[in-house]
Amino acid sequence: MDTMRIGPIENHRAKEEGILVYPVYSRRSQGLSVGINLFPDQKHCSFDCPYCEIFPFKTNTLFTLDRMERELGGVLARAPQARDISFSGSGEPTLSPFFPPALDAAFRLRDEYAPEAEVAAITNGAGLLDNRVFDTLVQQASRPRGLRVWLKVDAGTEGWHRAMSRSAVPYSRLRERIKAFAQQAPFIIQTMLCLIQGAPPPEAERRAWEDLVAELALAALSQGRAPPTVHLYSKARPAPEDPLAQSLPASFLAEQAASLTRSLEKQGISLTVLVFP
Ligand code: SF4
């Protein structure tokens, strides 16, 4: 039986099993965010981040576009004040074959019921290695009031990338694709800062990450685009692999934001850095 949830749910990670549409209060949106989960059956992701909040689960519920549209329309009709419609859920949304038509449906329903809301996709970026996903994201992000792409850039070095993603995706290739994306479409850099096995990102890693942010900003500027905004955040919820990854204090994030800003200023680059401890 389909279940439509209207009120914000408090711990969506524990409850999005089997659900497709879930309103939550989002600290980064600072308001009601309507999540779209393309994977109600089980987690699907190309990364295996040690801080990932998705606990293992398995259901018989499969995603259908009809059900998503019905539930999203129902939620937005009752919550036209929603700040955003966000593709995140139990994994990497670009892995789903439903991602492109679900995006089109979300924009249509946004325009009909909640015209002020943004449509966002939270992605680990690995999909950029696939030309079809790359093109979909460029196209959707470039349309008027288009997709807000929140792109994970957790590392500057191959070593920290492996520690943070535990994926086989070569970071050198991924970096090149992210850079190409920066030349073609707007996006937000989202970077998780946390302890891994008790250790913070090493100093060399932090400098390499700052260099990568500068590269991405320059790639955008070279095409007449605004440089990406940077979101720094830390672990805020329980994760199945606790205590492998642990949160860092707000002071660490603030110091990293200040260091990045200083480093960019020396290169004549100005961009917005927001901190979400
Ligand atoms: S990319 Fe996101 S969904 Fe995938 S493992 Fe990492 S935190 Fe979890």
Residues whose N, C-alpha, C, O or C-beta is under 5 A from the ligand:
A	BS01	SF4	C45 F47 D48 C49 C52 G91 E92 N124
